[in-house]
Amino acid sequence: MTANPARFASHGAVPRTAGARWRSAPIHADDRTRVREALLDAAETGRGFEDEYRIQRRDGTVRWIYARAVAALGSAGAVVGLRGISQDVTDRRPPGEPV
């Protein structure tokens, strides 16, 4: 996985601790099952993924993330992974909205 410094900052991580842990990103417990199932479905079917969900950073801060991904296809046309973006959209959420 490659990512820019803003991605690590939004997740409260540093580059040396992300990498292999990306698959177990700190998705909020209330959103984890839904997001993981949607990501698995996207990877298996090639339909892509788009969602907003919460993460809980190491310091306990909860942030809202918008993520979107499309299937990455190998030379044989099979899905080999997902390519996408994630963006911290916490500041766009209505004030007072429960986290």
Backbone torsions as a table, in degrees:
resi	resn	phi	psi	omega
1	MET	NA	140.1	172.9
2	THR	-118.2	149.6	-179.9
3	ALA	-157.8	157.8	177.5
4	ASN	-93.4	166.6	-177.0
5	PRO	-57.9	-30.6	179.9
6	ALA	-64.2	-34.9	177.8
7	ARG	-63.4	-44.5	178.2
8	PHE	-64.4	-42.6	-179.6
9	ALA	-62.5	-41.7	-178.3
10	SER	-65.6	-28.9	179.8
11	HIS	-93.4	0.2	179.3
12	GLY	69.2	31.5	-177.4
13	ALA	-121.0	167.0	171.6
14	VAL	-117.2	152.0	-174.5
15	PRO	-50.6	-37.0	-176.4
16	ARG	-71.2	-16.1	-179.8
17	THR	-103.8	-3.5	-178.0
18	ALA	-87.4	-105.2	176.1
19	GLY	44.9	-111.6	-176.2
20	ALA	-62.6	-22.1	-179.7
21	ARG	-80.6	-6.1	-178.4
22	TRP	-56.0	-38.8	-179.0
23	ARG	-65.5	-20.2	176.3
24	SER	-114.2	40.2	179.4
25	ALA	-52.6	156.4	-173.9
26	PRO	-75.0	54.5	178.8
27	ILE	-66.6	134.1	-178.5
28	HIS	-54.2	139.8	-176.3
29	ALA	-54.0	-36.3	-178.9
30	ASP	-72.2	-17.3	-177.9
31	ASP	-109.5	-14.9	-169.2
32	ARG	-55.6	-51.6	-176.4
33	THR	-61.7	-47.2	-179.1
34	ARG	-60.0	-46.3	-177.2
35	VAL	-67.9	-45.7	-179.8
36	ARG	-62.7	-40.9	178.3
37	GLU	-63.9	-41.1	179.4
38	ALA	-66.2	-39.6	177.4
39	LEU	-65.9	-42.6	177.6
40	LEU	-62.3	-43.1	178.3
41	ASP	-61.1	-42.9	179.4
42	ALA	-61.9	-42.0	-179.6
43	ALA	-69.1	-36.2	-178.2
44	GLU	-77.2	-35.9	-174.2
45	THR	-101.0	-20.2	-177.0
46	GLY	79.8	10.3	-177.7
47	ARG	-76.5	-16.9	-178.7
48	GLY	94.0	179.7	-173.5
49	PHE	-148.8	139.1	173.2
50	GLU	-153.5	127.6	-176.5
51	ASP	-165.1	162.4	167.3
52	GLU	-119.0	134.5	-178.1
53	TYR	-152.8	168.2	-179.4
54	ARG	-98.7	148.5	169.0
55	ILE	-121.2	155.8	174.6
56	GLN	-118.5	114.4	-177.8
57	ARG	-73.6	166.5	-179.2
58	ARG	-56.6	-31.5	-179.1
59	ASP	-83.8	4.7	178.7
60	GLY	92.3	-10.6	179.5
61	THR	-65.4	135.7	176.3
62	VAL	-102.0	130.7	180.0
63	ARG	-127.2	150.4	175.3
64	TRP	-95.0	135.2	-178.8
65	ILE	-122.3	134.3	169.4
66	TYR	-101.6	128.3	179.5
67	ALA	-131.6	144.4	178.7
68	ARG	-144.5	135.7	-179.7
69	ALA	-145.5	152.4	175.1
70	VAL	-123.6	159.9	-179.5
71	ALA	-69.1	138.4	171.3
72	ALA	-101.1	123.4	-175.9
73	LEU	-102.3	140.5	175.3
74	GLY	-81.4	179.7	-177.1
75	SER	-62.3	-26.0	178.8
76	ALA	-87.4	0.4	179.0
77	GLY	89.0	0.3	178.9
78	ALA	-85.0	150.8	177.1
79	VAL	-68.4	125.8	178.8
80	VAL	-113.4	-3.6	179.2
81	GLY	166.1	-169.1	178.2
82	LEU	-125.2	143.0	174.8
83	ARG	-122.0	132.0	-178.0
84	GLY	-168.2	-165.0	-178.1
85	ILE	-131.4	156.6	168.9
86	SER	-137.3	141.4	-175.3
87	GLN	-139.1	135.0	175.8
88	ASP	-73.6	117.8	-178.6
89	VAL	-117.8	19.9	-177.8
90	THR	-53.5	-42.7	-177.0
91	ASP	-68.0	-14.7	178.4
92	ARG	-87.6	-12.5	-178.4
93	ARG	-72.8	145.6	180.0
94	PRO	-60.4	139.9	178.5
95	PRO	-59.5	140.3	177.9
96	GLY	82.1	-4.1	178.4
97	GLU	-67.3	133.7	-179.7
98	PRO	-61.2	144.3	-179.4
99	VAL	-87.3	NA	NA
